[in-house]
Amino acid sequence: MGTNSFIAIEDPDGSVRFIYCSVDGYFKHMVPIFKMEYITRESVNTLINKGGIISLSYREEPMKPNEWPMETESDRWEFEEE
């Protein structure tokens, strides 16, 4: 059993977009990751555009472009299909 959460961003027009995160959504886990990995609107938009995620994970080294520390729902389906 995990702590689920929503990750959201407010767009300039006042609308809010969000995704569902299945586990590790507790404050003490998420805030350090966002402070290190998702400090720009662009990075949060990219995360949200990928859709629902299982969990975010922190990495010591900087991310490379288009390399996101997460497992998505589609990743899980691909694994189960194999």
Contacts in CASP RR format, 6 or more apart in sequence:
PFRMAT RR
TARGET T0000
AUTHOR 0000-0000-0000
METHOD contacts of the structure
MODEL  1
MGTNSFIAIEDPDGSVRFIYCSVDGYFKHMVPIFKMEYITRESVNTLINK
GGIISLSYREEPMKPNEWPMETESDRWEFEEE
2 22 0 8 1.000
2 23 0 8 1.000
2 24 0 8 1.000
2 25 0 8 1.000
3 23 0 8 1.000
3 24 0 8 1.000
3 25 0 8 1.000
3 26 0 8 1.000
3 29 0 8 1.000
4 20 0 8 1.000
4 21 0 8 1.000
4 22 0 8 1.000
4 23 0 8 1.000
4 25 0 8 1.000
5 20 0 8 1.000
5 21 0 8 1.000
5 25 0 8 1.000
5 26 0 8 1.000
5 30 0 8 1.000
6 18 0 8 1.000
6 19 0 8 1.000
6 20 0 8 1.000
6 21 0 8 1.000
7 18 0 8 1.000
7 19 0 8 1.000
7 21 0 8 1.000
7 44 0 8 1.000
7 47 0 8 1.000
7 48 0 8 1.000
7 53 0 8 1.000
8 16 0 8 1.000
8 17 0 8 1.000
8 18 0 8 1.000
8 19 0 8 1.000
8 48 0 8 1.000
9 16 0 8 1.000
9 17 0 8 1.000
9 18 0 8 1.000
9 41 0 8 1.000
9 44 0 8 1.000
9 45 0 8 1.000
9 48 0 8 1.000
10 16 0 8 1.000
11 17 0 8 1.000
17 48 0 8 1.000
18 48 0 8 1.000
19 47 0 8 1.000
19 48 0 8 1.000
19 50 0 8 1.000
19 51 0 8 1.000
19 52 0 8 1.000
19 53 0 8 1.000
20 52 0 8 1.000
20 53 0 8 1.000
21 52 0 8 1.000
21 53 0 8 1.000
21 54 0 8 1.000
21 55 0 8 1.000
21 56 0 8 1.000
22 53 0 8 1.000
22 54 0 8 1.000
22 55 0 8 1.000
23 54 0 8 1.000
23 55 0 8 1.000
24 30 0 8 1.000
24 55 0 8 1.000
24 56 0 8 1.000
24 57 0 8 1.000
25 55 0 8 1.000
25 56 0 8 1.000
29 56 0 8 1.000
30 56 0 8 1.000
32 58 0 8 1.000
33 56 0 8 1.000
33 57 0 8 1.000
33 58 0 8 1.000
33 69 0 8 1.000
36 58 0 8 1.000
37 43 0 8 1.000
37 56 0 8 1.000
37 58 0 8 1.000
37 59 0 8 1.000
37 63 0 8 1.000
37 69 0 8 1.000
38 44 0 8 1.000
38 47 0 8 1.000
46 68 0 8 1.000
47 53 0 8 1.000
47 68 0 8 1.000
47 70 0 8 1.000
50 68 0 8 1.000
50 70 0 8 1.000
50 72 0 8 1.000
51 72 0 8 1.000
51 73 0 8 1.000
52 72 0 8 1.000
52 73 0 8 1.000
53 70 0 8 1.000
53 71 0 8 1.000
53 72 0 8 1.000
53 73 0 8 1.000
54 70 0 8 1.000
54 71 0 8 1.000
54 72 0 8 1.000
54 73 0 8 1.000
54 75 0 8 1.000
54 76 0 8 1.000
55 70 0 8 1.000
55 71 0 8 1.000
56 69 0 8 1.000
56 70 0 8 1.000
57 69 0 8 1.000
57 70 0 8 1.000
58 69 0 8 1.000
59 69 0 8 1.000
63 69 0 8 1.000
END
